[in-house]
Amino acid sequence: MRPVALALTALLAAAPLRAAPDDDPSPEAGHEVYSVFCQSCHGTGGRGDGDFADLLSRPPADLTRVAARNGGTFPALEVMRRIDGRADVPGHGVIMPVFGPLFELEVAITRTESGQPVVTSRSIADLTAWIESIQVPE
């Protein structure tokens, strides 16, 4: 009986790391992540006017115009790549300040516009969904 209990404990301990492919990213949860980790530089509404913006060597991006800067299409995969460090971010390289391991806690599978699956963290998927939700028309 003891080996079964140990196996179940190990399985349950690993459960938060499993991907949740059927869970759509939550813009509401993304806004919570944004409020804690992004707002100080990018501002309350994502316009690059946060309290620390003037202290930076390069102004933070206006996140409400990501789609406009990309010909009217929101580049979700590219946004995720910039947040998680797979792509360079002008002004501070591939490391987003203060994020670190937090964004590695829970895996999420999301899809690009063409249906390609993308494995990322739940926080990054949610944050990307929120950034997409605040896009302004061209």
N, CA, C and O of each residue as an XYZ file, in Angstrom:
552
protein
N       0.826     -1.203      0.000
C       0.000      0.000      0.000
C       0.868      1.263      0.000
O       0.512      2.264     -0.624
N       1.972      1.215      0.680
C       2.838      2.374      0.782
C       3.386      2.824     -0.584
O       3.404      4.026     -0.848
N       3.835      1.904     -1.467
C       4.297      2.363     -2.788
C       3.199      3.055     -3.591
O       3.479      3.983     -4.350
N       1.957      2.612     -3.431
C       0.851      3.248     -4.144
C       0.644      4.668     -3.630
O       0.426      5.592     -4.413
N       0.714      4.835     -2.314
C       0.561      6.166     -1.730
C       1.671      7.089     -2.194
O       1.423      8.256     -2.495
N       2.895      6.576     -2.253
C       4.010      7.394     -2.733
C       3.821      7.779     -4.201
O       4.091      8.915     -4.588
N       3.362      6.840     -5.004
C       3.125      7.124     -6.414
C       2.033      8.166     -6.590
O       2.164      9.069     -7.417
N       0.961      8.050     -5.821
C      -0.121      9.036     -5.896
C       0.353     10.408     -5.452
O      -0.004     11.417     -6.060
N       1.153     10.452     -4.398
C       1.684     11.722     -3.915
C       2.553     12.375     -4.989
O       2.448     13.577     -5.234
N       3.403     11.587     -5.623
C       4.253     12.127     -6.692
C       3.411     12.626     -7.858
O       3.706     13.676     -8.429
N       2.378     11.893     -8.213
C       1.500     12.288     -9.306
C       0.784     13.590     -8.990
O       0.712     14.481     -9.836
N       0.259     13.704     -7.791
C      -0.453     14.920     -7.393
C       0.491     16.104     -7.293
O       0.113     17.228     -7.624
N       1.713     15.868     -6.841
C       2.684     16.955     -6.738
C       3.038     17.496     -8.119
O       3.312     18.688     -8.265
N       3.036     16.649     -9.115
C       3.369     17.076    -10.472
C       2.175     17.676    -11.209
O       2.358     18.286    -12.263
N       0.981     17.524    -10.696
C      -0.230     17.961    -11.390
C      -0.215     19.435    -11.788
O      -0.637     19.739    -12.903
N       0.242     20.372    -10.955
C       0.228     21.766    -11.383
C       1.112     22.038    -12.597
O       0.943     23.063    -13.257
N       2.041     21.151    -12.903
C       2.922     21.363    -14.030
C       2.357     20.816    -15.329
O       2.945     21.027    -16.389
N       1.247     20.131    -15.274
C       0.656     19.584    -16.492
C       0.061     20.698    -17.328
O      -0.419     21.706    -16.809
N       0.101     20.498    -18.606
C      -0.499     21.474    -19.513
C      -2.010     21.375    -19.450
O      -2.567     20.297    -19.239
N      -2.661     22.498    -19.633
C      -4.120     22.551    -19.637
C      -4.568     23.044    -21.003
O      -4.905     24.219    -21.152
N      -4.579     22.161    -22.011
C      -4.834     22.615    -23.378
C      -6.238     23.141    -23.623
O      -6.453     23.886    -24.579
N      -7.191     22.774    -22.788
C      -8.565     23.205    -23.025
C      -8.904     24.525    -22.334
O      -9.978     25.083    -22.558
N      -8.003     25.022    -21.503
C      -8.257     26.278    -20.822
C      -7.816     27.437    -21.696
O      -6.631     27.575    -21.999
N      -8.759     28.265    -22.100
C      -8.403     29.446    -22.865
C      -7.695     30.442    -21.954
O      -8.013     30.527    -20.768
N      -6.742     31.194    -22.492
C      -6.100     32.230    -21.686
C      -7.136     33.228    -21.166
O      -8.125     33.519    -21.839
N      -6.899     33.738    -19.983
C      -7.830     34.652    -19.330
C      -7.275     36.077    -19.314
O      -6.295     36.350    -18.621
N      -7.894     36.987    -20.074
C      -7.447     38.380    -20.009
C      -7.558     38.963    -18.601
O      -6.740     39.794    -18.206
N      -8.565     38.531    -17.846
C      -8.733     39.038    -16.480
C      -7.548     38.630    -15.614
O      -7.001     39.452    -14.879
N      -7.148     37.360    -15.697
C      -5.974     36.894    -14.942
C      -4.725     37.598    -15.459
O      -3.830     37.930    -14.681
N      -4.664     37.827    -16.769
C      -3.533     38.538    -17.356
C      -3.419     39.960    -16.840
O      -2.315     40.469    -16.647
N      -4.556     40.599    -16.616
C      -4.532     41.957    -16.064
C      -3.967     41.956    -14.644
O      -3.253     42.882    -14.259
N      -4.282     40.928    -13.873
C      -3.720     40.818    -12.528
C      -2.202     40.678    -12.588
O      -1.486     41.327    -11.825
N      -1.711     39.833    -13.494
C      -0.267     39.670    -13.674
C       0.338     41.010    -14.098
O       1.363     41.431    -13.562
N      -0.292     41.667    -15.051
C       0.175     42.959    -15.548
C       0.259     43.980    -14.411
O       1.250     44.703    -14.302
N      -0.755     44.041    -13.581
C      -0.789     45.022    -12.501
C       0.387     44.860    -11.542
O       0.898     45.843    -11.005
N       0.808     43.634    -11.333
C       1.910     43.373    -10.409
C       3.274     43.556    -11.079
O       4.182     44.126    -10.475
N       3.428     43.082    -12.311
C       4.756     42.999    -12.901
C       5.053     43.985    -14.022
O       6.223     44.178    -14.351
N       4.067     44.607    -14.612
C       4.306     45.417    -15.813
C       3.906     46.881    -15.655
O       4.477     47.764    -16.294
N       2.942     47.120    -14.817
C       2.341     48.439    -14.704
C       3.331     49.524    -14.309
O       3.186     50.664    -14.750
N       4.323     49.214    -13.499
C       5.246     50.245    -13.038
C       6.018     50.884    -14.197
O       6.398     52.051    -14.113
N       6.247     50.144    -15.258
C       6.934     50.711    -16.429
C       5.965     51.067    -17.555
O       6.064     52.142    -18.146
N       5.029     50.167    -17.851
C       4.131     50.361    -18.993
C       2.890     51.182    -18.658
O       2.156     51.564    -19.569
N       2.630     51.463    -17.394
C       1.498     52.293    -16.994
C       0.215     51.512    -16.814
O       0.092     50.378    -17.276
N      -0.736     52.125    -16.141
C      -2.007     51.485    -15.816
C      -2.722     50.949    -17.040
O      -3.254     49.839    -17.006
N      -2.743     51.709    -18.112
C      -3.453     51.294    -19.324
C      -2.570     50.692    -20.394
O      -3.046     50.396    -21.490
N      -1.279     50.502    -20.097
C      -0.380     49.884    -21.061
C       0.204     50.825    -22.096
O       0.701     50.370    -23.126
N       0.156     52.131    -21.846
C       0.588     53.109    -22.856
C       2.059     53.515    -22.735
O       2.513     54.419    -23.437
N       2.803     52.850    -21.849
C       4.226     53.171    -21.701
C       4.485     54.351    -20.799
O       5.568     54.935    -20.836
N       3.512     54.713    -19.990
C       3.621     55.906    -19.149
C       3.606     55.574    -17.659
O       3.018     56.306    -16.863
N       4.247     54.480    -17.286
C       4.279     54.065    -15.887
C       5.157     54.961    -15.035
O       5.893     55.803    -15.550
N       5.072     54.771    -13.734
C       5.829     55.591    -12.787
C       7.338     55.526    -13.008
O       8.035     56.508    -12.754
N       7.856     54.391    -13.476
C       9.292     54.233    -13.690
C       9.722     54.567    -15.116
O      10.913     54.513    -15.421
N       8.803     54.904    -15.976
C       9.113     55.120    -17.399
C      10.205     56.167    -17.595
O      11.096     55.985    -18.424
N      10.142     57.257    -16.843
C      11.127     58.330    -17.005
C      12.519     57.934    -16.521
O      13.506     58.576    -16.881
N      12.603     56.898    -15.720
C      13.891     56.465    -15.185
C      14.629     55.517    -16.125
O      15.804     55.219    -15.912
N      13.953     55.052    -17.148
C      14.532     54.071    -18.058
C      15.307     54.749    -19.178
O      14.991     55.872    -19.570
N      16.323     54.061    -19.690
C      17.130     54.631    -20.771
C      16.356     54.678    -22.081
O      16.658     55.486    -22.959
N      15.365     53.817    -22.209
C      14.517     53.789    -23.407
C      13.063     53.701    -22.938
O      12.759     52.902    -22.052
N      12.165     54.495    -23.505
C      10.767     54.463    -23.036
C      10.136     53.083    -23.255
O      10.395     52.433    -24.267
N       9.317     52.644    -22.314
C       8.613     51.369    -22.493
C       7.646     51.460    -23.673
O       7.146     52.535    -24.003
N       7.397     50.325    -24.291
C       6.489     50.290    -25.441
C       5.059     50.613    -25.024
O       4.638     50.310    -23.908
N       4.330     51.228    -25.931
C       2.894     51.420    -25.775
C       2.246     50.098    -26.176
O       2.155     49.780    -27.362
N       1.803     49.340    -25.200
C       1.259     48.009    -25.451
C      -0.126     48.031    -26.082
O      -0.615     46.996    -26.535
N      -0.761     49.192    -26.118
C      -2.084     49.284    -26.745
C      -1.983     49.362    -28.265
O      -2.996     49.292    -28.961
N      -0.753     49.508    -28.784
C      -0.559     49.688    -30.217
C       0.285     48.574    -30.840
O       0.843     48.750    -31.923
N       0.377     47.444    -30.169
C       1.159     46.324    -30.702
C       0.603     45.889    -32.056
O       1.361     45.731    -33.013
N      -0.691     45.697    -32.143
C      -1.301     45.277    -33.411
C      -1.110     46.352    -34.480
O      -0.811     46.030    -35.630
N      -1.277     47.609    -34.119
C      -1.113     48.699    -35.090
C       0.299     48.720    -35.654
O       0.493     48.994    -36.838
N       1.298     48.427    -34.799
C       2.684     48.390    -35.275
C       2.963     47.137    -36.102
O       4.028     47.012    -36.708
N       2.012     46.217    -36.125
C       2.181     44.967    -36.872
C       1.154     44.858    -37.998
O       0.681     43.766    -38.313
N       0.819     45.976    -38.589
C      -0.100     45.973    -39.730
C      -1.532     45.622    -39.385
O      -2.282     45.178    -40.255
N      -1.931     45.811    -38.129
C      -3.304     45.557    -37.722
C      -3.557     44.161    -37.167
O      -4.673     43.861    -36.743
N      -2.539     43.305    -37.163
C      -2.691     41.948    -36.645
C      -1.909     41.826    -35.338
O      -0.742     42.213    -35.269
N      -2.551     41.291    -34.310
C      -1.874     41.114    -33.028
C      -0.968     39.881    -33.106
O      -1.455     38.771    -33.324
N       0.344     40.066    -32.929
C       1.292     38.949    -33.049
C       1.481     38.218    -31.709
O       2.499     38.392    -31.040
N       0.513     37.421    -31.337
C       0.523     36.787    -30.008
C       1.803     36.006    -29.744
O       2.385     36.120    -28.665
N       2.242     35.225    -30.704
C       3.453     34.427    -30.504
C       4.664     35.325    -30.249
O       5.469     35.042    -29.361
N       4.795     36.387    -31.012
C       5.913     37.305    -30.817
C       5.831     37.992    -29.457
O       6.858     38.196    -28.809
N       4.641     38.346    -29.022
C       4.473     38.955    -27.697
C       4.932     37.971    -26.621
O       5.665     38.347    -25.706
N       4.501     36.716    -26.729
C       4.925     35.698    -25.756
C       6.439     35.537    -25.767
O       7.059     35.414    -24.711
N       7.029     35.538    -26.944
C       8.481     35.376    -27.065
C       9.226     36.539    -26.423
O      10.296     36.344    -25.846
N       8.686     37.719    -26.514
C       9.340     38.874    -25.882
C       9.193     38.822    -24.365
O      10.115     39.189    -23.637
N       8.049     38.372    -23.894
C       7.852     38.291    -22.447
C       8.719     37.195    -21.836
O       9.321     37.398    -20.782
N       8.787     36.033    -22.489
C       9.501     34.905    -21.875
C      10.997     34.874    -22.171
O      11.703     33.991    -21.684
N      11.490     35.828    -22.962
C      12.920     35.924    -23.176
C      13.440     35.233    -24.416
O      14.651     35.209    -24.636
N      12.563     34.666    -25.239
C      13.025     34.026    -26.474
C      13.318     35.046    -27.557
O      13.963     34.706    -28.550
N      12.872     36.275    -27.404
C      13.145     37.336    -28.381
C      13.665     38.564    -27.640
O      13.281     38.833    -26.502
N      14.526     39.283    -28.297
C      15.114     40.491    -27.733
C      14.062     41.597    -27.608
O      13.219     41.768    -28.488
N      14.123     42.331    -26.520
C      13.232     43.467    -26.310
C      14.095     44.724    -26.301
O      14.929     44.887    -25.410
N      13.912     45.615    -27.276
C      14.718     46.839    -27.293
C      14.614     47.574    -25.957
O      13.522     47.830    -25.451
N      15.762     47.900    -25.409
C      15.764     48.613    -24.136
C      16.239     47.762    -22.985
O      16.851     48.275    -22.048
N      15.969     46.461    -23.036
C      16.507     45.626    -21.954
C      16.789     44.187    -22.341
O      16.731     43.306    -21.482
N      17.087     43.923    -23.577
C      17.525     42.594    -23.982
C      16.460     41.536    -23.831
O      15.274     41.802    -24.026
N      16.886     40.324    -23.482
C      15.943     39.214    -23.415
C      15.394     38.966    -22.015
O      14.569     38.070    -21.832
N      15.825     39.726    -21.038
C      15.361     39.508    -19.670
C      14.357     40.589    -19.286
O      14.696     41.771    -19.226
N      13.117     40.172    -19.026
C      12.137     41.117    -18.505
C      12.422     41.266    -17.003
O      12.657     40.264    -16.328
N      12.406     42.463    -16.482
C      12.690     42.650    -15.058
C      11.683     41.916    -14.178
O      10.501     41.811    -14.505
N      12.170     41.427    -13.084
C      11.424     40.838    -11.954
C      10.538     39.626    -12.249
O       9.844     39.170    -11.341
N      10.524     39.090    -13.451
C       9.623     37.971    -13.717
C      10.189     36.662    -13.192
O       9.571     36.005    -12.355
N      11.352     36.285    -13.679
C      12.019     35.080    -13.240
C      11.149     33.845    -13.223
O      10.331     33.647    -14.121
N      11.313     33.020    -12.220
C      10.651     31.717    -12.154
C       9.130     31.771    -12.014
O       8.469     30.759    -12.246
N       8.563     32.896    -11.650
C       7.115     32.965    -11.483
C       6.398     32.486    -12.732
O       5.395     31.778    -12.644
N       6.905     32.867    -13.887
C       6.223     32.538    -15.130
C       6.468     31.104    -15.579
O       6.016     30.709    -16.653
N       7.174     30.322    -14.774
C       7.433     28.932    -15.111
C       6.588     27.977    -14.275
O       6.767     26.763    -14.377
N       5.686     28.477    -13.463
C       4.978     27.634    -12.511
C       3.949     26.697    -13.126
O       3.831     25.552    -12.690
N       3.216     27.143    -14.107
C       2.164     26.316    -14.687
C       2.204     26.421    -16.199
O       2.240     27.517    -16.757
N       2.197     25.287    -16.847
C       2.293     25.236    -18.302
C       0.918     25.431    -18.927
O      -0.089     24.953    -18.405
N       0.893     26.136    -20.046
C      -0.345     26.328    -20.809
C      -0.049     26.064    -22.277
O       1.059     26.310    -22.754
N      -1.033     25.571    -22.971
C      -0.916     25.414    -24.420
C      -1.934     26.350    -25.045
O      -3.132     26.263    -24.774
N      -1.443     27.236    -25.877
C      -2.312     28.161    -26.589
C      -2.038     27.966    -28.075
O      -1.170     27.173    -28.441
N      -2.749     28.662    -28.921
C      -2.577     28.482    -30.360
C      -2.390     29.828    -31.049
O      -2.933     30.847    -30.622
N      -1.617     29.804    -32.115
C      -1.454     30.993    -32.933
C      -2.708     31.163    -33.787
O      -3.604     30.320    -33.762
N      -2.764     32.262    -34.544
C      -3.913     32.518    -35.409
C      -4.111     31.386    -36.412
O      -5.240     31.095    -36.808
N      -3.018     30.750    -36.822
C      -3.105     29.665    -37.812
C      -3.375     28.304    -37.164
O      -3.474     27.296    -37.864
N      -3.495     28.268    -35.842
C      -3.801     27.022    -35.150
C      -2.590     26.274    -34.626
O      -2.738     25.200    -34.043
N      -1.408     26.810    -34.820
C      -0.190     26.161    -34.345
C      -0.160     26.185    -32.817
O      -0.329     27.247    -32.217
N       0.057     25.017    -32.171
C       0.126     25.008    -30.712
C       1.413     25.652    -30.215
O       2.481     25.478    -30.800
N       1.289     26.389    -29.137
C       2.427     27.056    -28.516
C       2.416     26.692    -27.040
O       1.413     26.890    -26.355
N       3.524     26.163    -26.554
C       3.646     25.841    -25.136
C       4.287     27.040    -24.450
O       5.348     27.509    -24.860
N       3.643     27.521    -23.419
C       4.144     28.659    -22.664
C       3.664     28.498    -21.228
O       3.110     27.457    -20.875
N       3.867     29.497    -20.410
C       3.348     29.423    -19.045
C       1.946     30.013    -19.012
O       1.590     30.829    -19.862
N       1.163     29.606    -18.044
C      -0.200     30.126    -17.881
C      -0.153     31.645    -17.720
O      -0.968     32.345    -18.321
N       0.777     32.168    -16.927
C       0.862     33.619    -16.702
C       1.140     34.371    -17.993
O       0.547     35.421    -18.240
N       2.038     33.843    -18.819
C       2.357     34.513    -20.083
C       1.185     34.437    -21.052
O       0.895     35.409    -21.748
N       0.508     33.292    -21.104
C      -0.669     33.169    -21.969
C      -1.748     34.157    -21.538
O      -2.359     34.816    -22.379
N      -1.983     34.262    -20.237
C      -2.996     35.193    -19.727
C      -2.586     36.646    -19.977
O      -3.407     37.465    -20.391
N      -1.323     36.957    -19.724
C      -0.827     38.315    -19.939
C      -0.940     38.706    -21.409
O      -1.329     39.830    -21.727
N      -0.604     37.787    -22.294
C      -0.720     38.046    -23.735
C      -2.175     38.293    -24.125
O      -2.467     39.172    -24.936
N      -3.082     37.514    -23.546
C      -4.515     37.712    -23.830
C      -4.973     39.087    -23.367
O      -5.776     39.732    -24.042
N      -4.470     39.545    -22.218
C      -4.859     40.874    -21.746
C      -4.295     41.960    -22.661
O      -4.995     42.914    -23.004
N      -3.037     41.814    -23.053
C      -2.443     42.809    -23.957
C      -3.230     42.857    -25.265
O      -3.461     43.935    -25.812
N      -3.634     41.710    -25.759
C      -4.454     41.689    -26.982
C      -5.789     42.403    -26.762
O      -6.311     43.049    -27.670
N      -6.330     42.282    -25.561
C      -7.643     42.883    -25.278
C      -7.610     44.406    -25.193
O      -8.658     45.047    -25.275
N      -6.432     44.996    -25.030
C      -6.351     46.458    -24.890
C      -5.905     47.148    -26.181
O      -5.598     48.341    -26.173
N      -5.868     46.412    -27.274
C      -5.430     47.011    -28.541
C      -6.414     48.083    -28.999
O      -7.630     47.916    -28.907
N      -5.863     49.177    -29.489
C      -6.689     50.261    -30.023
C      -6.681     50.163    -31.542
O      -5.703     49.698    -32.127
N      -7.757     50.593    -32.183
C      -7.781     50.556    -33.654
C      -6.715     51.471    -34.235
O      -6.305     52.453    -33.617
N      -6.283     51.126    -35.429
C      -5.259     51.945    -36.104
C      -5.752     53.295    -36.305
O      -5.042     54.136    -36.856
